Amino acid sequence: MSRSKLDLTGRLNKRKWKKRFKLIFLLLMGLILASLTVNLLVRLPINSNHTVDGIFVLGGSIRREIYAAQIASEYPEVPIIVSQGSKPPCIKLIFQREHARMDQVWIEQCANSTFDNFFFGIPLLQKHGVHKVKVITSQSHLPRAKWLAQIHLGAKGIAVEIDTPKERGVPGNHESDLKTFLDVTRSLMWAVASQIVPPPCFKVTPLEAVNLAEWYDRGFSCEYQGGLSKFVQPNQSRNPHQLD
């Protein structure tokens, strides 16, 4: 075969692959936009009238976990996801002290920011078939947490209800206009990409599986606002159920 024929064949193959790539790209974008449209215009309005069937706790203050434990009895059989909150034994002690159920509580420890809370937490909520979620955060964490919740969850057709328990002191979240702008911007981009890319988190622990005896042997401390200091004795084994 002559060189000119080889060049022509090469150009034809290149054009063929470009057309295939464009077709695949257009199909993919079509699927993404269709999914986003259905979630925003169909599922979200329907789920807005649904009762709360999921609780999502944003880490940053132990008061949020205390509040979640206090209201847990009001939402029987509803999954509770605590996203990168206090140390697992502290959360378990809180739920024990409040006599709250623990069989439907999971601790997610992949997140390192508010954006990550939703990034890793939403697949867990979807796994449990949540339609409307109560997001527990702090008043000082608004409006950023609310906007991110509406963007991330809304893109999945999940309705949002924000709940802000009363804080003591100042939580660990530091808000700024720049941080809010950056988080909202990347959340809008992820709302599109998340239609086809579910991020996995391999650090999810059922609250019931947290072994307090092991944690007591290793030693740990809890945020002072939790009022758990009398239950925490570092490096000493004790019965984790003695919480009188």
CORRABEL-V916438 format. One record per residue. N is the residue number from 1. RES is the residue in one small letter. SS is DSSP state (H for helix, E for strand, - for the rest). PSI is psi in radians with two decimals (NA if undefined). OMEGA is omega in whole degrees, 0 to 359 (* if undefined). Layout:
n,res,ss,psi,omega
N,RES,SS,PSI,OMEGA
N,RES,SS,PSI,OMEGA
This chain:
n,res,ss,psi,omega
1,m,-,2.36,183
2,s,-,2.83,181
3,r,H,-0.69,181
4,s,H,-0.68,179
5,k,H,-0.66,178
6,l,H,-0.75,179
7,d,H,-0.72,180
8,l,H,-0.75,178
9,t,H,-0.72,180
10,g,H,-0.73,180
11,r,H,-0.68,179
12,l,H,-0.73,178
13,n,H,-0.68,180
14,k,H,-0.76,179
15,r,H,-0.68,180
16,k,H,-0.76,180
17,w,H,-0.62,177
18,k,H,-0.74,179
19,k,H,-0.73,179
20,r,H,-0.73,180
21,f,H,-0.77,179
22,k,H,-0.71,180
23,l,H,-0.79,179
24,i,H,-0.75,180
25,f,H,-0.78,180
26,l,H,-0.69,178
27,l,H,-0.73,180
28,l,H,-0.81,179
29,m,H,-0.65,178
30,g,H,-0.74,178
31,l,H,-0.73,180
32,i,H,-0.85,181
33,l,H,-0.64,178
34,a,H,-0.77,179
35,s,H,-0.79,180
36,l,H,-0.71,180
37,t,H,-0.80,179
38,v,H,-0.75,181
39,n,H,-0.75,184
40,l,H,-0.69,187
41,l,H,-0.31,182
42,v,H,-1.08,186
43,r,H,-0.76,184
44,l,H,-0.84,178
45,p,H,-0.66,179
46,i,H,-0.80,183
47,n,H,-0.35,178
48,s,H,-0.47,179
49,n,-,0.02,180
50,h,-,2.67,174
51,t,-,2.72,180
52,v,-,2.16,179
53,d,-,0.41,176
54,g,E,2.50,177
55,i,E,2.27,184
56,f,E,2.00,184
57,v,E,2.09,177
58,l,E,2.26,179
59,g,-,2.76,178
60,g,-,-0.32,179
61,s,-,2.30,181
62,i,H,-0.34,178
63,r,H,-0.52,180
64,r,H,-0.70,179
65,e,H,-0.63,176
66,i,H,-0.77,180
67,y,H,-0.73,179
68,a,H,-0.73,179
69,a,H,-0.62,181
70,q,H,-0.56,182
71,i,H,-0.02,184
72,a,H,-0.65,182
73,s,H,-0.35,179
74,e,H,-0.25,182
75,y,-,1.18,181
76,p,-,2.43,178
77,e,-,0.12,179
78,v,-,2.23,179
79,p,E,2.45,177
80,i,E,2.12,179
81,i,E,2.12,176
82,v,E,1.99,185
83,s,E,1.91,177
84,q,-,1.04,179
85,g,-,-2.38,179
86,s,-,3.07,179
87,k,-,2.50,183
88,p,H,-0.76,180
89,p,H,-0.55,179
90,c,H,-0.73,179
91,i,H,-0.73,181
92,k,H,-0.71,178
93,l,H,-0.67,178
94,i,H,-0.84,181
95,f,H,-0.61,176
96,q,H,-0.77,182
97,r,H,-0.62,181
98,e,-,0.05,182
99,h,-,0.69,181
100,a,-,2.64,178
101,r,-,2.63,181
102,m,-,-0.02,186
103,d,-,-0.27,181
104,q,-,0.54,182
105,v,E,2.29,179
106,w,E,2.52,178
107,i,E,2.12,178
108,e,E,2.19,185
109,q,-,0.53,177
110,c,-,-0.50,187
111,a,-,2.53,175
112,n,-,0.13,181
113,s,-,3.00,178
114,t,H,-0.70,176
115,f,H,-0.79,179
116,d,H,-0.58,178
117,n,H,-0.84,181
118,f,H,-0.63,181
119,f,H,-0.84,182
120,f,H,-0.44,185
121,g,H,-0.60,184
122,i,H,-0.74,177
123,p,H,-0.56,178
124,l,H,-0.70,178
125,l,H,-0.71,179
126,q,H,-0.64,179
127,k,H,-0.56,181
128,h,-,0.15,175
129,g,-,0.62,182
130,v,-,2.37,178
131,h,-,-0.67,180
132,k,E,2.21,186
133,v,E,2.40,172
134,k,E,2.02,179
135,v,E,2.09,181
136,i,E,2.11,178
137,t,E,-2.78,180
138,s,-,2.71,179
139,q,H,-0.61,180
140,s,H,-0.17,181
141,h,H,0.05,180
142,l,-,2.69,5
143,p,-,-0.03,187
144,r,H,-0.87,182
145,a,H,-0.67,180
146,k,H,-0.78,180
147,w,H,-0.74,179
148,l,H,-0.68,178
149,a,H,-0.78,181
150,q,H,-0.64,180
151,i,H,-0.97,185
152,h,H,-0.88,183
153,l,H,-0.68,179
154,g,H,-0.64,179
155,a,-,-0.34,178
156,k,-,0.08,179
157,g,-,0.24,181
158,i,-,2.19,180
159,a,E,2.71,186
160,v,E,2.42,171
161,e,E,2.08,183
162,i,E,2.35,178
163,d,E,2.26,183
164,t,E,1.69,177
165,p,-,2.72,180
166,k,-,2.31,181
167,e,-,2.80,171
168,r,-,2.04,184
169,g,-,-2.75,183
170,v,-,2.11,178
171,p,-,3.00,185
172,g,-,-0.03,180
173,n,-,2.25,178
174,h,-,1.99,185
175,e,-,2.58,174
176,s,-,2.71,180
177,d,H,-0.66,181
178,l,H,-0.80,180
179,k,H,-0.74,179
180,t,H,-0.79,180
181,f,H,-0.81,182
182,l,H,-0.74,181
183,d,H,-0.70,179
184,v,H,-0.72,181
185,t,H,-0.88,181
186,r,H,-0.42,176
187,s,H,-0.69,178
188,l,H,-0.68,178
189,m,H,-0.72,181
190,w,H,-0.48,178
191,a,H,-0.56,178
192,v,H,-0.90,183
193,a,H,-0.55,184
194,s,-,-0.19,179
195,q,-,-0.39,182
196,i,-,-0.13,184
197,v,-,1.69,176
198,p,-,1.93,182
199,p,-,2.31,179
200,p,-,2.63,172
201,c,-,2.15,183
202,f,-,0.25,179
203,k,-,1.09,179
204,v,E,2.14,184
205,t,E,2.20,173
206,p,E,2.37,183
207,l,H,-0.63,180
208,e,H,-0.42,183
209,a,H,-0.12,179
210,v,-,2.09,183
211,n,-,1.78,182
212,l,H,-0.63,181
213,a,H,-0.76,179
214,e,H,-0.72,180
215,w,H,-0.65,177
216,y,H,-0.69,179
217,d,H,-0.64,181
218,r,H,-0.48,183
219,g,-,2.38,177
220,f,-,2.90,177
221,s,-,2.70,180
222,c,-,2.74,178
223,e,-,2.36,188
224,y,H,-0.51,180
225,q,H,-0.30,179
226,g,H,-0.29,180
227,g,-,0.63,185
228,l,-,0.10,186
229,s,H,-0.58,182
230,k,H,-0.24,179
231,f,H,-0.18,185
232,v,-,2.00,177
233,q,-,1.59,184
234,p,-,2.45,175
235,n,-,0.36,177
236,q,-,2.20,178
237,s,-,2.46,178
238,r,-,2.97,178
239,n,-,1.99,183
240,p,-,-0.11,181
241,h,-,-0.06,179
242,q,-,1.53,184
243,l,-,0.63,180
244,d,-,NA,*
